[in-house]
Amino acid sequence: MMTTETFLMTKLLRELKQMNDFLAVEQTRGLALMKATPLQRMMWPVFCNQLFKS
């Protein structure tokens, strides 16, 4: 059974893959974030924190 954290990270990575799809199309991170869903926008800082915490 997956822990909540693992589950959230998995879900988050799936969201970020979608975000990357529009980053690839648009190059501009700001524009992509503006078009991101509220969930993606909310989780972006969380993901960055996880990334740089190590």
PyMOL commands that place a pseudoatom at each C-alpha (Angstrom):
pseudoatom trace, name=CA, resn=MET, resi=1, chain=A, elem=C, hetatm=0, pos=[0.000, 0.000, 0.000]
pseudoatom trace, name=CA, resn=MET, resi=2, chain=A, elem=C, hetatm=0, pos=[1.240, 3.466, -0.891]
pseudoatom trace, name=CA, resn=THR, resi=3, chain=A, elem=C, hetatm=0, pos=[1.832, 6.109, 1.709]
pseudoatom trace, name=CA, resn=THR, resi=4, chain=A, elem=C, hetatm=0, pos=[-0.060, 9.364, 1.322]
pseudoatom trace, name=CA, resn=GLU, resi=5, chain=A, elem=C, hetatm=0, pos=[3.158, 11.164, 0.487]
pseudoatom trace, name=CA, resn=THR, resi=6, chain=A, elem=C, hetatm=0, pos=[4.067, 8.691, -2.239]
pseudoatom trace, name=CA, resn=PHE, resi=7, chain=A, elem=C, hetatm=0, pos=[0.583, 8.950, -3.645]
pseudoatom trace, name=CA, resn=LEU, resi=8, chain=A, elem=C, hetatm=0, pos=[0.730, 12.740, -3.680]
pseudoatom trace, name=CA, resn=MET, resi=9, chain=A, elem=C, hetatm=0, pos=[4.150, 12.813, -5.304]
pseudoatom trace, name=CA, resn=THR, resi=10, chain=A, elem=C, hetatm=0, pos=[2.967, 10.370, -7.985]
pseudoatom trace, name=CA, resn=LYS, resi=11, chain=A, elem=C, hetatm=0, pos=[-0.079, 12.509, -8.636]
pseudoatom trace, name=CA, resn=LEU, resi=12, chain=A, elem=C, hetatm=0, pos=[2.092, 15.611, -8.642]
pseudoatom trace, name=CA, resn=LEU, resi=13, chain=A, elem=C, hetatm=0, pos=[4.544, 14.164, -11.145]
pseudoatom trace, name=CA, resn=ARG, resi=14, chain=A, elem=C, hetatm=0, pos=[1.654, 13.330, -13.439]
pseudoatom trace, name=CA, resn=GLU, resi=15, chain=A, elem=C, hetatm=0, pos=[0.432, 16.937, -13.160]
pseudoatom trace, name=CA, resn=LEU, resi=16, chain=A, elem=C, hetatm=0, pos=[3.919, 18.258, -13.818]
pseudoatom trace, name=CA, resn=LYS, resi=17, chain=A, elem=C, hetatm=0, pos=[4.268, 16.121, -16.903]
pseudoatom trace, name=CA, resn=GLN, resi=18, chain=A, elem=C, hetatm=0, pos=[1.207, 17.881, -18.280]
pseudoatom trace, name=CA, resn=MET, resi=19, chain=A, elem=C, hetatm=0, pos=[2.743, 21.202, -17.328]
pseudoatom trace, name=CA, resn=ASN, resi=20, chain=A, elem=C, hetatm=0, pos=[5.955, 20.269, -19.118]
pseudoatom trace, name=CA, resn=ASP, resi=21, chain=A, elem=C, hetatm=0, pos=[3.914, 19.539, -22.188]
pseudoatom trace, name=CA, resn=PHE, resi=22, chain=A, elem=C, hetatm=0, pos=[2.901, 23.135, -22.313]
pseudoatom trace, name=CA, resn=LEU, resi=23, chain=A, elem=C, hetatm=0, pos=[6.281, 24.400, -21.298]
pseudoatom trace, name=CA, resn=ALA, resi=24, chain=A, elem=C, hetatm=0, pos=[7.644, 22.623, -24.338]
pseudoatom trace, name=CA, resn=VAL, resi=25, chain=A, elem=C, hetatm=0, pos=[5.044, 24.269, -26.542]
pseudoatom trace, name=CA, resn=GLU, resi=26, chain=A, elem=C, hetatm=0, pos=[5.390, 27.687, -25.000]
pseudoatom trace, name=CA, resn=GLN, resi=27, chain=A, elem=C, hetatm=0, pos=[8.897, 28.003, -23.643]
pseudoatom trace, name=CA, resn=THR, resi=28, chain=A, elem=C, hetatm=0, pos=[7.659, 30.647, -21.229]
pseudoatom trace, name=CA, resn=ARG, resi=29, chain=A, elem=C, hetatm=0, pos=[7.198, 29.301, -17.739]
pseudoatom trace, name=CA, resn=GLY, resi=30, chain=A, elem=C, hetatm=0, pos=[5.111, 32.304, -16.710]
pseudoatom trace, name=CA, resn=LEU, resi=31, chain=A, elem=C, hetatm=0, pos=[2.667, 31.800, -19.547]
pseudoatom trace, name=CA, resn=ALA, resi=32, chain=A, elem=C, hetatm=0, pos=[2.407, 28.094, -18.845]
pseudoatom trace, name=CA, resn=LEU, resi=33, chain=A, elem=C, hetatm=0, pos=[1.722, 28.762, -15.172]
pseudoatom trace, name=CA, resn=MET, resi=34, chain=A, elem=C, hetatm=0, pos=[-0.969, 31.268, -16.069]
pseudoatom trace, name=CA, resn=LYS, resi=35, chain=A, elem=C, hetatm=0, pos=[-2.669, 28.580, -18.120]
pseudoatom trace, name=CA, resn=ALA, resi=36, chain=A, elem=C, hetatm=0, pos=[-2.114, 25.866, -15.517]
pseudoatom trace, name=CA, resn=THR, resi=37, chain=A, elem=C, hetatm=0, pos=[-5.070, 24.443, -13.655]
pseudoatom trace, name=CA, resn=PRO, resi=38, chain=A, elem=C, hetatm=0, pos=[-5.546, 25.712, -10.098]
pseudoatom trace, name=CA, resn=LEU, resi=39, chain=A, elem=C, hetatm=0, pos=[-4.324, 22.339, -8.820]
pseudoatom trace, name=CA, resn=GLN, resi=40, chain=A, elem=C, hetatm=0, pos=[-1.120, 22.596, -10.814]
pseudoatom trace, name=CA, resn=ARG, resi=41, chain=A, elem=C, hetatm=0, pos=[-0.602, 26.178, -9.706]
pseudoatom trace, name=CA, resn=MET, resi=42, chain=A, elem=C, hetatm=0, pos=[-1.132, 25.229, -6.077]
pseudoatom trace, name=CA, resn=MET, resi=43, chain=A, elem=C, hetatm=0, pos=[1.212, 22.259, -6.209]
pseudoatom trace, name=CA, resn=TRP, resi=44, chain=A, elem=C, hetatm=0, pos=[4.051, 23.954, -8.103]
pseudoatom trace, name=CA, resn=PRO, resi=45, chain=A, elem=C, hetatm=0, pos=[5.629, 25.621, -5.011]
pseudoatom trace, name=CA, resn=VAL, resi=46, chain=A, elem=C, hetatm=0, pos=[5.187, 22.394, -3.047]
pseudoatom trace, name=CA, resn=PHE, resi=47, chain=A, elem=C, hetatm=0, pos=[7.056, 20.503, -5.731]
pseudoatom trace, name=CA, resn=CYS, resi=48, chain=A, elem=C, hetatm=0, pos=[9.852, 23.076, -5.824]
pseudoatom trace, name=CA, resn=ASN, resi=49, chain=A, elem=C, hetatm=0, pos=[10.217, 22.864, -2.055]
pseudoatom trace, name=CA, resn=GLN, resi=50, chain=A, elem=C, hetatm=0, pos=[10.478, 19.076, -2.249]
pseudoatom trace, name=CA, resn=LEU, resi=51, chain=A, elem=C, hetatm=0, pos=[13.044, 19.413, -4.994]
pseudoatom trace, name=CA, resn=PHE, resi=52, chain=A, elem=C, hetatm=0, pos=[15.346, 21.814, -3.209]
pseudoatom trace, name=CA, resn=LYS, resi=53, chain=A, elem=C, hetatm=0, pos=[14.890, 20.468, 0.307]
pseudoatom trace, name=CA, resn=SER, resi=54, chain=A, elem=C, hetatm=0, pos=[17.305, 17.561, -0.212]
for i in range(1, 54): cmd.bond("trace and resi %d" % i, "trace and resi %d" % (i + 1))
show_as sticks, trace
zoom trace
